[in-house]
Amino acid sequence: MKLNNILAGAVIAAALPLSSAIAQEYNWNFQAFMPAGSDAYTAFVDFTDRVEAMSDGRIKITPLPEDSVVSGREQLDAVASGILNGQFGSIGYNAGQDPAFGVLGNFVGGYDSPWQAQAFFDEGGGLELARELYSDYNVHFVAPVFWQGESIPSTIPITSVADFAGVKIRAPEGTVGRVFAEMGASVVGLPGSELFQALSTGLIEATDYLTLGQNAQVGLHESAKYAIYPGIHSNPTLEISVNADDWAELPDDLKAIVVGATRVLSVDVMQRTYLTDQAAAARLPTEEGVTLIDWSAEERRKLREISAGVMGEYATESDMAQRIYDSQVVFMRSIGLL
């Protein structure tokens, strides 16, 4: 009896280090589309730390800021091909691949708050549509991430729809760029890392980029002494997504950890950008000489009408874009936005 107990103990003791030795580790590189030092990037670094802690070190993600490996618009292709294992990206940046990304990533003028957009993914079918869309690109869409409505910093005052006529503005492809173009603006495509110089030299006069606080964190207020705030145009949908082959290799418990950590990331980013926006709105006018421009309800209504027309036309350009557009319209009607 004693011998059996000794043998059983020896088997257990031998098995424990063996199981630890064969537990697979996953070392991934993820690139973000925003600069280091911004609220969202800091939260992203916390996300990578959280995943490593929750997985007991089985998943290690190295965070990389914008343009470290590829530009933001190239991140999807880099993840699909395995150059990157994953990304903290912006869905709308992929609109050149399929208009569906534009409709899913930024229903311009559609939602009043990031919580409403989050609810579309959770309760309105958005998550399922996103995963179907990304699967065609060998990428697994993990979950959406949101921040507060974006501000538009500019070197000239823009107080109305009419003021956009002739303005040189940096904006991504897809719905956002088309809405600006519909208002008469000249849309320029530039990576985020070039915006400070572009504003300083006059290459552009305004930009769609980040929230008010995050724009200040990267110094855009030093060149752009005007900012539309509260935001008028954009509650973009961000994302954590992973190469589909890498995702398939993960056991279910690690997949659940990544999904859960992404949900926490979204809450972190929403809260941090809210607090930073509030602080920036108090500080920038008094300390930095920035004029904050709050559009009237009438001008916001004009923009919403323009956006609705652009979005409806844009959605006809692919079957998936139309499906996503229809799904969002149904959801918006269900919560009283339309």
C-alpha atoms as one frame of an Amber mdcrd trajectory, in Angstrom:
protein
   0.000   0.000   0.000   2.773   2.361   0.960   4.650   1.403  -2.206   1.587
   2.165  -4.319   1.254   5.559  -2.670   4.909   6.299  -3.264   4.645   5.255
  -6.913   1.476   7.334  -7.410   3.162  10.342  -5.871   6.168   9.868  -8.091
   3.953   9.703 -11.188   2.147  12.921 -10.193   5.395  14.694  -9.387   6.855
  13.641 -12.715   3.744  14.696 -14.622   3.544  18.223 -13.196   6.787  19.591
 -14.614   6.125  17.716 -17.849   2.731  19.418 -18.298   4.295  22.797 -17.553
   7.073  22.108 -20.022   4.699  21.301 -22.877   2.238  24.168 -22.243   2.532
  26.146 -25.454   3.410  29.825 -25.376   2.345  32.346 -28.015   4.548  35.348
 -28.733   2.740  37.898 -30.850   3.435  41.335 -32.335   0.483  43.743 -32.476
   0.638  47.184 -34.075  -1.659  50.047 -33.090  -2.795  52.781 -35.466  -2.220
  55.581 -32.931   0.998  57.084 -31.511   2.707  56.109 -28.301   1.756  58.374
 -25.434  -1.892  58.789 -26.421  -4.645  57.560 -24.095  -5.630  54.740 -26.406
  -2.062  53.521 -26.851  -1.439  53.542 -23.099  -4.617  51.499 -22.628  -3.422
  49.186 -25.402  -0.153  48.537 -23.545  -2.218  47.762 -20.444  -4.264  45.349
 -22.566  -1.146  43.434 -23.603  -0.010  43.260 -19.965  -3.471  42.079 -18.917
  -3.497  39.290 -21.486  -0.095  38.073 -20.329  -1.150  38.128 -16.659  -4.517
  36.444 -17.249  -2.907  33.735 -19.373  -0.143  33.154 -16.818   2.425  34.113
 -19.419   1.155  31.797 -22.146   0.366  34.745 -24.425   2.904  37.535 -24.721
   1.968  40.442 -26.985   4.556  43.041 -27.961   2.753  46.377 -28.539   3.958
  48.589 -31.384   2.840  52.197 -32.057   1.629  53.505 -35.411   3.835  53.067
 -38.476   6.341  50.823 -36.641   6.054  48.103 -39.280   3.449  49.337 -41.767
   1.083  52.286 -42.072  -2.352  52.142 -40.467  -3.996  51.470 -43.817  -1.687
  48.497 -44.377  -2.286  46.836 -41.012  -5.094  44.561 -42.211  -2.937  43.146
 -45.007   0.006  42.774 -42.624  -2.138  40.769 -40.195  -3.649  38.685 -42.989
  -0.213  37.742 -44.332   1.339  37.099 -40.917   3.724  40.055 -40.956   1.857
  41.068 -37.810   0.045  38.605 -35.565  -2.640  41.128 -34.759  -3.603  44.761
 -34.566  -5.299  47.485 -32.607  -6.771  49.068 -35.693  -9.521  51.293 -36.995
 -12.059  49.447 -39.131 -12.674  52.405 -41.435  -9.033  52.430 -42.520  -9.808
  49.315 -44.571 -12.530  50.915 -46.690 -10.322  50.704 -49.771 -10.590  46.912
 -49.551 -14.398  46.835 -49.345 -16.922  49.640 -48.695 -18.325  47.381 -45.968
 -15.386  48.382 -43.746 -16.355  52.024 -44.126 -19.990  51.429 -43.204 -19.073
  49.205 -40.263 -16.199  51.342 -39.050 -17.793  54.776 -39.054 -21.487  55.379
 -39.628 -20.813  59.107 -39.904 -23.224  61.182 -37.851 -25.149  58.066 -36.842
 -24.533  57.442 -33.141 -24.572  60.022 -30.379 -22.318  58.023 -28.037 -19.836
  55.146 -28.162 -22.120  53.113 -25.890 -24.793  53.085 -28.594 -22.282  51.824
 -31.143 -21.100  49.160 -28.686 -24.711  48.038 -28.240 -25.037  47.542 -32.014
 -22.192  45.036 -31.900 -23.482  43.288 -28.797 -27.223  43.279 -29.478 -27.739
  44.350 -33.085 -25.742  41.738 -34.971 -22.650  43.848 -35.536 -20.163  41.365
 -34.085 -21.366  38.528 -36.313 -21.233  40.736 -39.412 -17.725  41.936 -38.523
 -16.412  38.409 -38.092 -17.948  37.325 -41.386 -16.395  40.309 -43.171 -12.915
  39.793 -41.723 -12.926  36.059 -42.357 -12.564  36.759 -46.087  -9.184  38.348
 -45.329  -7.722  35.549 -43.180  -8.261  37.693 -40.091 -10.347  36.997 -36.986
 -12.208  40.027 -35.614 -11.997  39.637 -31.842 -14.139  42.539 -30.627 -14.725
  46.265 -31.159 -13.145  49.067 -29.153 -14.527  52.600 -28.839 -13.460  56.024
 -27.719 -15.238  59.371 -27.468 -16.361  61.392 -30.469 -13.458  62.792 -32.432
 -12.578  66.468 -32.616 -11.380  68.242 -35.766  -8.317  70.443 -35.143  -7.772
  73.134 -37.759  -5.658  76.159 -38.573  -8.748  78.134 -39.611 -12.160  78.477
 -37.938 -14.778  76.025 -39.247 -18.162  76.909 -37.781 -20.576  75.460 -40.327
 -21.063  73.032 -43.200 -20.446  75.874 -45.637 -17.053  76.617 -44.047 -15.712
  73.255 -45.214 -15.774  74.394 -48.859 -12.217  74.383 -50.172 -10.643  73.283
 -46.869  -7.687  70.931 -47.247  -8.445  68.181 -44.727  -6.741  64.904 -43.966
  -9.248  62.048 -43.739  -9.286  58.295 -44.368 -10.829  56.657 -47.393 -14.437
  55.629 -47.212 -17.390  57.249 -45.536 -15.559  59.974 -43.608 -13.599  61.213
 -46.613 -16.704  61.170 -48.798 -18.741  63.199 -46.327 -16.040  65.875 -46.203
 -15.813  65.865 -49.991 -19.586  66.238 -50.237 -19.271  69.414 -48.147 -16.740
  70.743 -50.646 -13.515  69.971 -48.797 -10.348  68.780 -50.524  -9.533  65.425
 -48.931  -5.894  64.399 -48.473  -4.639  60.972 -47.378  -1.750  61.091 -44.892
  -0.430  58.796 -42.147  -0.923  60.033 -38.606   2.811  60.460 -38.055   2.910
  63.253 -40.685   0.018  65.378 -39.409   1.950  67.784 -37.191   4.259  68.804
 -40.032   1.406  68.916 -42.539  -0.559  71.336 -40.349   2.555  73.399 -39.641
   3.465  73.818 -43.311  -0.051  74.373 -44.623  -0.185  71.130 -46.580  -3.483
  70.596 -44.770  -5.703  73.016 -42.837  -7.656  70.482 -40.776  -7.590  66.818
 -39.906  -9.762  63.930 -38.837  -7.602  62.032 -36.362  -8.232  61.483 -32.640
 -10.276  62.858 -29.758  -9.663  66.381 -28.445  -7.490  65.220 -25.556  -5.455
  62.781 -27.615  -4.870  65.372 -30.355  -3.450  67.598 -27.629  -1.314  64.764
 -26.267   0.469  64.482 -29.622   0.845  68.257 -29.939  -1.520  69.120 -32.794
  -2.755  72.168 -30.866   0.641  73.767 -31.344  -0.156  74.270 -35.037  -3.942
  74.024 -35.079  -5.384  76.821 -32.937  -9.009  75.878 -33.613 -10.867  72.668
 -32.800 -14.451  71.573 -33.347 -15.583  70.295 -29.967 -17.760  68.488 -29.001
 -17.203  66.361 -32.080 -19.602  66.534 -34.996 -18.814  63.663 -37.282 -17.180
  60.552 -35.924 -17.635  57.854 -33.297 -15.306  55.395 -35.033 -15.200  51.687
 -34.353 -11.738  50.446 -33.467 -10.772  46.798 -33.249  -8.596  44.067 -31.901
  -8.116  41.478 -34.619  -5.757  38.539 -35.072  -4.373  36.511 -37.954  -6.917
  33.729 -38.484  -4.317  30.952 -38.446  -2.836  32.245 -35.189  -6.316  32.481
 -33.680  -7.165  28.922 -34.704  -4.107  27.645 -32.836  -5.237  29.131 -29.515
  -7.036  26.823 -27.082 -10.494  27.981 -26.055  -9.447  29.232 -22.629  -6.885
  31.593 -24.166  -9.372  32.795 -26.771 -11.754  33.692 -23.948  -8.990  35.627
 -22.212  -8.236  37.711 -25.322 -11.933  38.452 -25.869 -12.437  39.427 -22.228
  -9.342  41.619 -22.182 -10.553  43.384 -25.333 -13.863  44.232 -23.672 -11.943
  45.744 -20.765  -9.760  47.662 -23.246 -12.850  49.260 -24.787 -14.133  50.444
 -21.417 -10.652  51.737 -20.526 -10.360  53.724 -23.749 -13.845  55.229 -23.447
 -13.234  56.329 -19.857  -9.732  57.656 -20.399 -10.631  59.637 -23.511 -13.660
  61.118 -21.748 -11.582  62.346 -18.819  -8.778  63.606 -21.043 -11.258  65.452
 -23.270 -12.754  67.180 -20.260  -9.330  68.248 -19.020  -8.238  69.429 -22.476
 -11.430  71.424 -22.969 -10.672  73.294 -19.749  -6.952  73.808 -20.420  -6.504
  74.459 -24.155  -8.424  77.768 -24.420  -6.803  79.361 -21.380  -3.270  77.983
 -21.573  -2.696  77.273 -25.274  -4.858  79.862 -27.034  -7.031  77.262 -28.767
 -10.549  78.290 -29.751 -13.084  75.494 -29.274 -15.966  75.638 -31.735 -19.288
  74.081 -30.719 -21.490  73.682 -33.779 -25.120  74.723 -33.521 -27.909  72.144
 -33.586 -28.905  73.416 -37.031 -25.443  72.860 -38.516 -25.252  69.418 -36.920
 -28.606  68.571 -38.507 -27.296  69.668 -41.922 -24.263  67.410 -41.490 -26.433
  64.453 -40.454 -28.546  64.873 -43.593 -25.457  65.001 -45.803 -24.024  61.955
 -44.046 -27.234  59.967 -44.456 -27.179  60.524 -48.203 -23.507  59.623 -48.526
 -23.853  56.511 -46.348 -26.874  55.232 -48.256 -25.154  55.666 -51.621 -21.875
  54.229 -50.364 -23.586  51.102 -49.046 -24.745  50.122 -52.537 -21.172  49.467
 -53.632 -20.957  45.968 -52.144 -23.400  43.343 -50.896 -21.764  43.217 -47.460
 -21.801  47.018 -47.167 -25.533  46.994 -47.879 -26.153  44.277 -45.290 -24.222
  46.188 -42.639 -25.930  49.457 -43.538 -29.392  47.895 -43.349 -28.576  46.248
 -40.029 -27.367  49.538 -38.526 -30.433  51.428 -39.760 -32.743  48.852 -38.168
 -30.824  49.114 -34.900 -30.779  52.927 -34.919 -34.526  52.974 -35.437 -34.971
  50.569 -32.545 -33.245  53.005 -30.152 -34.861  56.149 -31.551 -31.990  57.641
 -33.536 -33.877  57.422 -36.842
